[in-house]
């Protein structure tokens, strides 16, 4: 059973998939940091200093009652909040990841099309075909 598991784990597809998942997780972290640390602060600056990650609607006050300076303060007080600013951050992250994946798939499809579109060279004639061609040519010259 251990040998069977080892054979399964070392198959090319499983290893490729594992590498893809690891790279995908790292890419997701990079895009998340790009959105959180670069894009949204620039958007906030353009909209008058709004910090989107702290935008929320308090549904139910906690103890002590609000207003709360941050999402963390609201959670610490036990308030029930809808954190639509964080949701907007995740939407921007999703759009960036989806666009990059679209571009990767588009490039792979284009590469696949060029590979399929290139016709294969016709096979070289066999020695029998060459001999038959010579015989045909000789017979045509006699006639």
N, C-alpha and C positions, 0 to 999 in steps of 0.2 A: 504494500500500500504506500509506503514511503517513496519507493522508486516511481510509482505511478504519479504521485503528487509532484515529485521533482521533475518528471518528464512534462507534466502539464505546465508547471510554473516556468519552465525554461523554453517553452515553445515561443517562437518569434512573435506571434500575435499578442500573447499575454505580456511579454516584456515591452513590446511597442506600446501597448495600451497603458501600462504602468508609467512609462516615460511620458506619454501624452498627458496623463492625469497630473503628474508632478509638475510638468511644464505649465499646464493649464492653471494649476493652483498658484504657481509663482506669478504667472501673467495676471491672474485675477487680483493678486495682492498689489502688483504694480499699478494696475488700472485703478484700483480702489484708492491707493495713495495719490495717484494723479488727480482723481476727482476730488478727494477730501482735502488735499494739501495745496493743490495748484488751481484747478478750475473753479471750484466753488468759492474760494476766497476772492478770486478775481471777479466772479459774478456778484458776490456780496459787495465788493468795493464799488462796482459799477451801479449797484442798486442802493447806494448810500450807507454802506457798512453793515448790511444785514448778514448775520451768521445763520446760514440755512440749517446747519446741523442742530441749532437750538430752537428752531421754530416748532411750536407745539400748540395744541389746543387742550386746555385742562377740562376734562369731563367731570371729574370729582376731586375736590380738594382733599389733601391729606392733613396730617397734624404736624406742624402748624399749617394753617390755611395759606394759600398763595397771596400774591403772585410769586412765582418762582423764577430765579435768575437763569436757571439752566435745566436741561432735561435730567441731569444727575441729581440736582437739588429736589426736583419734583418726585423722582423715584425714591429718594431718601426719605421724603416726607410721606410716602405711601400714596401719592396722588395718582389718579388714573388719567393718562394723557394719550393723545393721538399725535405722534411725532412725524408730521408731514414733511418737515425739513430733511430728516434722515431718509425718508422715503424718496424724496426728490434726488438725494445723493445716489441712492441705489438705482433709480431710473437712469440717471446719467451714466453710471457705471455700466449698467446693462446695455445701453445703446452703444457705448464705445466697444464693449466686448463683442456684441452682435455684429457691429460694422467690421471689426477686424476679422472675425470668423467668416463673414460674407466675402471679404477680399481674399482670404486664404482659399476658400472653396472655389471662388471665381478663377483664381490663378491656377489651381489644380485642374479644374475643368478645361481651361484653355490649354494647359500643357498636355492633357489627355487627348484633346481634339487634334492638336498638331501631331501627336504621336500616331493617332489612328488615321489621320488624313494622309500621311506620307505613305504612298503605295509601296509595297514591297517589290524589289527588283525581281523580274521574272527569273525563274531558275535557268541555269545554263543547260543547253541541250545535252542529253546523254550521248555516250559514244554511238549507240544504236541510231539515235535520231540524226547524228552527224553523217553516219554512213548512208542512211536512207536518203538524206538530202543530196549527198554526192551522187548517188545512183540516179535520183530523179533528174538532177542537172545534166548528167551524161546522156540519159535517154532523151531529154529535150534537145540537146545539141545534135543527136543523130537524126532526129525527125525533121 
